[in-house]
Amino acid sequence: MTKARDIADFKFEDIVDTGTEGTKVASGTTAERGSTAGQLRFNSETGLAEYYTGTAFKSIDSPPTVSGVGASNITETQISSNYDLSITGSSFNSGATVKFIGANNTEYASPTVTVNSDTSITARVPTSVTNANEPFSVKVTNTSGLSNTLGSAFNVDAKPVWQTASGNINSNIFDDESSSTVHATVSATDDEGDTVSYSEVTSTLSGAGFSLNSSNGQITGDPNNVSSDTTVSFDLRATSGTQTTDRSFSMTVKPGLITTGLTHYYNFASGLSYSGSGSTVTNLISGGDNASLYNSPTYDSSTGTMGFNLSGYSQRQSMRIPTVDTNVYCIQMLVEFTAQNDGGARSYIMDGRDNSGGDVYWLFDYDASGSNQFTINSGGGEQRTAISGGVLNLGYKVFTFNRPNNTLDGFIDTTHILNPGGLGTQSLQSHIDFMDIERGNGDNDYQARGRIKAILFYETTSLTTAQITQNVNYLKAKF
């Protein structure tokens, strides 16, 4: 009689299974593993066959394959909103892990991995994945430790980055600019080299008379007229691909030149009143009279200046404005004076003597001593006033003479006003000479030495202090 112990001890040698369905091996959990080398079993927890080496169980598995991902270009916005990337392939096991590997081989583990089937995984992309380390490869590792990697699987579409700082990008725009004037250029870049386009979030710019070039970021236009300094605030958007970045900017528009009563305007900035040769200076006021230059003063197009008598009084250089003949006027000049001090010269800035012989002129350093004394004569005799702080060699300044009240608002711009008093009411003759005494007078040593940038002449109006200041700010800022 065969005992049960004998049956349990029965051993098979060199077994050959001739069936087709497969051989059933022991199946159980990890905790139910045996401890004999060479044991072969199916682990019901891992879903893999395994064998014992005598020191450890090893799973029997083939590596997974990773064939594709659901998106080849993921945006930063998507990642920051917990983006789950779909991964397709084969032989994915439950418990598989996913890593995203950057261009410098840095690995970023997915915090959430869902194995949907043996061909589909969904993995959360961590926020540490940025375009700074693209392109990214995707690595899937099964519980057996076997893995597979899809190289350069996706990029990260970063938002464009503004290079232009927020805030005021031009605080010196005047409302009489031409429509083609470029007031500012904004710039943004894309880390991936994508083209960046520009747009306005609101219509503030266009409503203020400006235009934004969507390709190069230039802001141009003839701004709407303003009565005082006006700040225009606006939001711009930089776009690259599907990504956008907004930024707030502003510009300040200032009043341009006072034009009421302006009959003569000459400006030596390149391309304005003077072409660089000849003796004619174009009046920038439509229909106005051109001015004339005498004895070839020195033009400098790079600084926008006309230099008079720079080598000495004997050059006898001057500029004449025709057709004025008025008793009410305002003259403004953007000018730089230099001491003459040769030949006993009195430096005449303006000479507009009446045809009847009445004296109308301005000069400084009346006794050619190098003093800072300014002299005005308007038919009532010379009135002299010393100007504290100096007149000569102060650089380019705007000075203004207002005929109705005989005030000089001048060399130190609007901070020093001269009102000598006792002046007459002599009207100008039909023309005015600048930087020289009236030609035909016979005197040869009364020329002023200096450089003029601009001259404004107003008739039938008296500029207020505010208007004078407005023009001063304009001329100094632009020229």
Buried (B, 14 or more C-beta within 10 A) or exposed (E): EEEEEEEEEEEEEEEEEEEEEEEEEEEEEEEEBEEEEEBEBBBEEBBBBBBBEEEEBBBEBEBBBBEEBBBEBBBBBBBEEEBBBBBBBBBBBEBBBBBBBBEEEEEBBBEEBBBEEBBBBBBBBBBEBBBEBBBBBBBBBBBBEBBBEBEEBBBBBBBBBBEBEEEBBBBBBBBBBEEEBEBBBBBBBBBBEBEBBBEBEEEBBEEBBBBBBEEEBBBBBBBEEBEEEBEBBBBBBBBBBEBBBEBEBBBBBBBBBBEEBBBBBBBBBBEBBBEEEEBEBBBBBEEBBBBBBBBEBBBEEEBBBBBBBEEBBBBBBBBBBBBBBBBBBBBBBBBBBBBBBBEEBBBBBBBBBBEEEBBBBBBBBBEBEEBBBBBBBBBBEBBBBEBEEEBBEBEBBBBBBBBEEBBBBBBBBBEBBBBBEEBBEBBBBEBBBBBBBBBEEEBEBBBBBBBBBBBBBBBEBBBEEEBBBBBBBBBBEBB
